[in-house]
Amino acid sequence: MLDKDIAAAITAAVDRGFDEQVRFTQDMVRCPSVRGYEHTVQDLMAAAMAKRGLAVDHWKVKVEDIKDLPGFAPVVDATYENAYNVVGTYRPAQHKGRSLIFNGHIDVVPTGAWDRWTTPPFEPRIDGKWMYGRGAGDMKSGLAATLFAFDAVRAAGFAPTAPIHFQSVVEEECTGNGTLACLQRGYRADCAFVPEPLEPKLMRAEVGLIWFRVHVEGDPQHASAGFNNAGANAIEKALLLWPQIKRLEDEWNARKVDHPLYKDHPHPIRVNLGEISGGEWTSSVPSKAVLNVRVGVLPGDDLRDICREIEERVRTAALSDPFLSNHQPRIEYHGHMAEGFVLENAAIPEAVLADSHRAVFDAPLQEEITSAATDARFFSLYQNTPGLVYGPICERPHGIDERVDLDSVRAVTKTMALFLAEWCGVERV
C-alpha cells in the first residue's frame, strides 16, 4: 500500500492542477471527433504528450495491418483517411516497477439535432459540477485524466519507475480497431487501465457486440400502381422483418440464467434498430431499404453461433412473405464484431485499485456488470493483460445534453494517480 504522506502529496497535486485539467478537457470537447474527423483532437493529444516529454507515436491506422488479427471488426464502407492513433510513452531511467497502459478513445458518436441541445454540443458548458458536451463524459474527461494523473505524480516530486503507455485511440464507438492497432504495433504492459465513464466502480464483465445490416430489395413502381398490388415496397418489407429480429432479444436474455455473472442482471442483451434507410422518391415504390442493427452478446457465447441465429431468423421471417421468400434479404456485417469478457486473474491490480479507491473515497470498491462494451476486452482476451475499467460519472452518453460530473472526474483522477504510483512504483526526484 502506498505511503500515506506520498498519497497525500499526490492527491493535493491533482487538486492544484484540476482547473487546467478542466480547461484541457474542454479543448478536447471542442474538437468534433465524430467518425472520419478524429485527426484534429489527435493533433491536440500528440502535442499534450510531447509537452510532457513523452515519446510520441502518431500513426494512421491501416486495415491491412490488422485485418487478420483476433478481434478485428469488419470494415465495409468507412474511410480511414483521418483515423490516427497517438501513443505517448514514458520510460524511466531504471525499470523497477510494473508497466502500465492507460487507454482511452477520442472518437464520439453523432450529436443528433443540435437544436435539441441546451447549448451547442461542441461548445463545452459548465453548470455547477457538470460539464456538458458531446464526448465530455464518453470519454474525453477520462482520457484527459490519464495525463493529469501522471502530472500529479511528478508535480508531487516523484517519478514512476516503470514504463507507461498513454494510448489515445480511434474507432472504439464502431469497431475497436484503434486499440487493436496498438496491440499490432507491439504495445504491451503488465496492466491496462481504461477510464470509461461507468462510474467509479470496477467493471467485472461486459457484453460483446455485433453490428449487422439487413438489405431488403423491393420492386419499384409508380406509387399510383400500389392499389393494384403492383410492386413491392422495400421499406414496408424491411419493417415486416424487424419484429421477428427483435424477438431475439427476449430469447437471448432468457439464457442469462445459465451465466454466473449475468443471471441477476435485469436486461443484459439489447437488440437495437439504430438506423433505417431506403427509398428514392416520394411518388415511387422504394426499390431498397436497409436496417442497421446492434445486438449484445453474453460473455462466452460464440460470435459465429450468434451470427447463424441472426441469419436463420431473417431467413425464416422472409419466408412468411410471398415477395421476400423469393427475394431473400442480404445480411452484411460491418463494424463491431466483439466478444464479451469477464475480468479474471487480476487479483493484484484489483487490490491496488481497491487500495487507491479507498484512499480517495473512504469506501470499499464496488463492482459493475455492464450491458455495454469497452476496448478493455482486447487486453484481457488477446494479450493476456488484465484490463481494468474504472471511470467518472456520466449522464446521457450518446444522448442529448451528455454531461460528466466534474467532482467524480477529480476523484477518479486522484484514484488513477495513486494507482499509477503504487502499481508502477515511484522514487523521489
N, C-alpha and C positions, 0 to 999 in steps of 0.2 A: 504494500500500500504506500502511496506517495506521502512523503513527509508533509505534515500539516503546514509548516511555515512556507514550504515551496508551493503547496497548493494555494495558500492564501495570496502569495505574491502573484501567481499566475492568474487567479480569478480577478484580482484587483486590476491587473493589466488588461483583461478583457473589458472591464468597465471603462477604463481610461480610453480605450480605442473604439468604444462602441459607436460613438457619433460618426466617426469616419467609416465604420463598417456599414452603418445605415446608408450613408451617402453613396458608398460604392455599390451597395445593393440596388439603390435607386438608379444609378448609372447603368447597371445591368438590365434592369427592367425597361429602361428607355430604348434598349435595342430590341426591335421587334423580331425575335429569332424564331419565327414560325418556319415550318419545313421549307427549305430552299433558300433561307435568308439568315443562316446561322453565323455567317462569317464575320459580321461586324462585332458581335459580342465576343467571338473568339479572339479577335484582334485585341479587344479590351482585356480579356483574360491573359493573353500572352504577355501583354505589357505589364500587367499586375504581377505576374510571376517573375518576369525579368527584373522588375523593380526590387523584388525580394532576394535577388541573387540566385534564383533557381535556374538550373539548366533547362531551357525551353525547347520542347519538341513540338513543332506546329506543322501538321501534315494533312493532306487531303485523303479522306477515306476512299479506297478503291474496292469496288465489289469483287474484282477478280482476285484480290489478295485474301479475301475471307470467305468466298462462296462455298468452299469445300470443308469449312470448319464446323464442328458440332455447335449448335446454337444459332447458326446463320438463319436469318429470316429472308424469304424470297422478295426480291425487288422487281417490280413489274414495270411501272411507268414513272418512277421517281428519278429525278436528276440528282447526282452527287457533285455537281459542279461547285457548290458552295458548302459542301459537307466537310468541314475541317475539325479535327480534334486538336486539343492542346494538352500537353502533359508537362508540368514543371517538376523537376527532381531536385531534392535536397540530398546532398551526400556529406556525411560527417567526415571530419578529419580522420577519425578511427571508428570503425564499425564495431560497436559493443552490444547494442541492444537489438530489439526485434523490429524488422522493417514493416512499413505501413503504406497502404494505398488509401487515399481519400478520393472518392469517385462521385461525380455529380453531373447531371445533364443540363445543358443550356437551351435545348430546344423546348418550345412551348406549343400548345395547341392553339388553333384559331380562336379568335375572340368572340365570334358571333356578332350580332348587330351592335355597333358602337353606341347607337342612341339608347340602348337599354342599360348601358353602364352609367353610374352616377357621374363619373369623370372618365376621360379617355383612358383606355386600358393600358396604353404605354406611356402614360404620364403618372408615375407613382405618387400616390397621395397618402399622407399620414394623418390619421384621425385618432387621437388618443394613443392606444397601444397597437393600433392596426396599421399596416401598410397595405394599400390596395394597388392592384395592377396585375396584368397577365404575367404569370411566371414569378410573381413576388413570393408565393408560397411553394409552387411546384415548378422548379425547386431552386430558384436563384439565391434565395436567402440562405439555404443550407450550403450551397456551393461556395458562396462568399464566406460563410462562417469557417470553412476549412482553412482558408488563407489567414483569417484573423485569429483563429485559434493558434496557428503557428506563430503569428506575430506576437501574441500574448506571451507565449513561452519564451521567446527571445527578448521581448521587452522586459520581462521579469528577471533577465540576467542569466538565462540558461540556453544551452544548445542541445538539441536532440542528438543522441549517439547512434542512430540507425538511419538508413535511407528512408525517405518519404517521397512518394509519387502523388502529385496533385493532378487528378485527371478531370478535365472539362470536356465532356463528350456530347456528340450529337446523336440523334436517332432513337433516343430512349422511348419517346412517345409513340413510335410507329414500328420499330424493328428491334432495337437493341444492338444494331450493327456497329454503333460507335464504340461501345465498350468492348465488343468482340474484336474490333480493330486494335484496341490497346493490348488485348491478350496476344493477338497475332504479332504485334510489334515487340513482344518479349517482356512486357512489364509484369513483374511478379513481386509478391511480398508475403510476409508471414500472416498478415491480416488485411482485410479490406473493410472500409467504413463508408457507408452510403447514407448521407443525411437527408433522406427523403422525408417529407412532412407528414409522417404517420404518427405524430405526437411523440413526446419524449418517453417512448417505450421501446423495448427490444422486439423487433419483428421475428417471430418464431417460424412462421410459414407464410408462403404466398402461393397464389394460384398461377397456372400457366395461362397463356393466351393464344388464340388462333384468330387471324383475320381472314375472311374469305368474301368473295363476290359471287353472286348468282346472276349470270347473264341470261336474260329472257328475250327471245325473239317473238315478234308479232307479225301480223300480215297487214301491211299498211294499205289503207283505202281512203277515199274521201269520207269525211265524217258523216255525210248525209246518207251513206250506204249502211250505217250501223243498224238502222231499223230492220234491215233485211238480213241481219246476222252475217253480213259480209265483213270480211276482215277479222282480225284477232288483235285486241288491244293489249300490247305488251305490258303496259303499266298495270292494267287490271289483272292480267295473268300473274304478274310478279306478286301483287298483293294477295292473290289467292294462295300462293305458296307460303307466305310469311307465317300465318297461324300454325301451320304444320312444323315449320322450323322452330318457332317459339316454344312449342311443346317440349322440345329437347331440354329446356331449362328445368322444368319440373322433374323430368326423368333423371337428369344428371344430379340435381340436388338430392333426390331420393337416395342416391348412392353414398351420400356423406355419412350415413350410419355406419359404414364399414371403414371410415377413415378415423384413425385415433385422435387427430387434432381437429378436424373439421366437423366431426359429428355433432358438436354443440354450437357450431356457427349457424346463425339464423338463415343465411341465404348465400352460400359461398359462390355459386355459379350464376353468372348473368349472361343472358343471350340478348345482345343489344343490336337493334337495327339503327346503325349510326348515320347512314346516308342512303338516299334513294334518288335515282336519276332516270330520265327517259323521255322519249318523245322528241319530235322535231317541229311540230306546227300545231297550233290550237285546232285547226279545222282538218287535221289528218289523224287517222288512227295510228297510234305510235308503233313504230317498227321495232323498237328495242327498249329495254329497261334493265336497270342494274340495282341490286340490293347489296349494300356493304354491311357486313355483319361482324361483330366481335363476340367471341364466346370465351368463357373461362374454362379452365381445365384443372381438376383436382391434382395435387402433387401425387406422383406415382402412376398416373394414367399415361398410357402410351399415346402420343400425338397421332400416330398413324391410325390407331383404333378410333379415335375421335373423328378424324377426317373421314374414315369409312362410314361412320354413323351419320355424319352430315350428308355425305353423298347419297347414302341409301334413303335418307329422309326426303331429300329433294327429289330423287327419282320416284319414290313412292307417291309423293304429293302430286307430281306431274302426271302420273298415270291416272289420276282421278279426273283429269280434264281432257276432253277429246283432242283439242288442239295441242296441248303440251305433251300429251302422250306420244304424239308424232313429231314433236319439235322439242326434244328434251333440253332443259336448261343446262348451261355450262357452268361448272364450278371453277373458280380461279382463286388460288391462294396468293395473297400479297400482304406484305407487312408481317406482323407478329406471327411467329411460329415458336412459341416459348414454352418450355417445360416449367411446371411448378416445382418448388423446392421447399424442404424443411431444413432449418438450420440445425446441424448436428456436429458433434465432435469439435465443439468450440468452447469448451468449459473455461479455458484460460482467458481468452479475450472477453468472454461474457463476464467473468469475475472482475476483470479490470474495468469494464464498462459499468458494472454494478457498483463498484467502489467509487468511481468517478461521479456517477449519477447521485449516489447517496451524499457525497460531499457537497453537491450543489443544491439538491432538493430536500435533503434531510428526510428521505423516504426511500423505501426499497424500490428497485427497478421492476416495473411491471412488463408483461409481455403482450404482444398483439398477434392475432391470426387474421390475415387480411384477404379480401377478395380482389385485391389489386395485384399488380406485378411490378417488379423493380429490376434494375440491372444487377442487383446483388447475386442473382442466380448464376451469372457467368463465373464468378469467383468460386462459388460453392460447388457447382456442377462440373465445371470444365477445367478448373485449375487447382482443385483440392485445397482451396484457401477459404477460411471462414469469412463469410460476407455478412457483416453486421449492418442492420438498418435501424437508424435512430435519428429522429429529427424534430423540428419545431411543429407548432400547431398551425394548421392551415384550414381555412374555411372556404368552401365553394371552389375547390380546384376544378379546372375545366369549365367553370360556370361564370355567370355574370358577377362582377364585383368580387372576384377572387381576392382573398386577403390573408395575410400572415400576422400572427401575434408576435410583436417585437419583444415582448417580455420573455416569451418562450425562446425566441432566437438568441437573446442574450444568455439565458440559462443553458441552452444547448451548446452554445459556443464555449461556455465555461466547461461543460462536461467533456466536450471534444478536446479542449486544450489539456485538461487533466488526463484524459485517456491517452493522448499523444505522449505526454510526459512520462506516464507510468509504463506504457507499452514500449515505447522506443528507448526509454531511459534518457536522462538529461545530465549534463555536467555544467557546473558554474563557469560562466565566461569571465 
